[in-house]
Amino acid sequence: MTGRPRRPGWVAVAAAAIVLAGATWFWSASLLPGSYPMTSMGYPDYGGGPSAPTPHGHDHSAGGIPVTQLVPDPARPADVRVDLVARAQRVNLPGVTEFDGYTLNGSTPGPTINARTGDLVEVRVTNDNVPGGITLHWHGVDLPNGMDGVAGVTQDAIRLGGSYVYRFVAQEGTYWYHSHQLSHPQVTGGLLGALIVAPADAVPRSVEVPALVHFYGGLRTINGVPGVVRSSARAGATVRVRVINTDQGPMPVWVTGAAYRVVAVDGRTVNQPPPVSGRAMLVTAGGRADLELRVPDGGARVEVAGASIVLGADGAPSGPAPREFVDLLHYGSPLPPRFDPDRPDRRFDYRIGRRFGLLNGRPGSWWTINDGMFPNVPMFVVRVGEVVRFSVSNVSGEVHPMHLHGHHLLVLARDGVRATGSPWLVDSLNVENGESYEVAMVADNPGIWMDHCHNLPHAAEGLMTHLMYEGYRTPFIVGGEHANHPE
Ligand SMILES: [Cu+2]
């Protein structure tokens, strides 16, 4: 008995071809061009506010004032002048296995830059031998956009042998600087330093202890020193420890032997901070917290996991990390609001998720913003003077330290619970998986500003977008002859 001849395989072949063609389309559609204006990525999101009729579609790179014009008065002489030379080199830190990293003036962290409020700071940085080019970004400083130091957005990467001069007027607070060209390898490799701005009166009210925390070769260091750091503070002194988290994840900081106050967060003063004991302060990746305490006779110790600063002759013995944290939502005392966040001109969603897909042709589980994967992400468009509100949420399964350049955001609520403490202003907001935040700001610093995750591998994986002021454009592109790659 013979059966009917088997159906020819052409149906299966055709089906396979269709699937393959579809997959190829998705793959090629996910590829980023070799060079492109950052502002032409994604789609404009007007947040319910007015949108300008523009003949250029959504390409905001055409027309408008170039961000290079957004600089401080060029005629004003500098009050603080610093020269920095960046090098790629073998780095030898005491106690750390030698590694290939980066230095500024031969050291990492680079020199701490000190200024007073109102000073015009001028930093000339020269790229001695860093092959991919460099920039310096002034993390947390609300400076004019042209000085923001983002390769491909506010400048070209500084080539081998090239220099760039950054100028800005300093405002009180704890900040840091780091490269924003190939940020992930360069920042983790040590192209960074602290920027400390004292009040204008500069009457020393406390002993200053900068504490820039960074992992080198898998070891946690404070100011480049692993383990225990000794300070010159003596018993009876009031000490201000300026903690800077330059790593990728949130970092608990705690004090043994004394109570402390969180006197500033992200360079902004906390109003009437109460004393804290038995609680840790969580410092966002990229964020800063200034802790003030009086050193008791028995000494005290400011601790992070793996490193600590001894205050007083012998310091206090090391103590375990408290399980409870300071909740800035309810810490300190409120002040009259400077603007009305409940009547915003624009409202934006910044919903962080994650799903399987192709990023620049690579399959994987990638971050999404408002359900789109980079470059199909919103570009938040605002106008000068507007009150802008963001709903930031995270269901991606991981924590994200969200960093907006050039502005401080006022935290209004977390998970629907309204803030009741001191005005809580951030440039780096720790958004845990499952959390949602309401934040607001006044759009008072025009330009094109990155708004990205400061877990630098996450940013390189597309968790980044921009806040764009209508009427401004960038003459720079990502890629191109300068090989600009901000992440
Ligand atoms: Cu992230």
Residues whose N, C-alpha, C, O or C-beta is under 5 A from the ligand:
A	BS01	CU	V399 H400 P401 C453 N455 H458
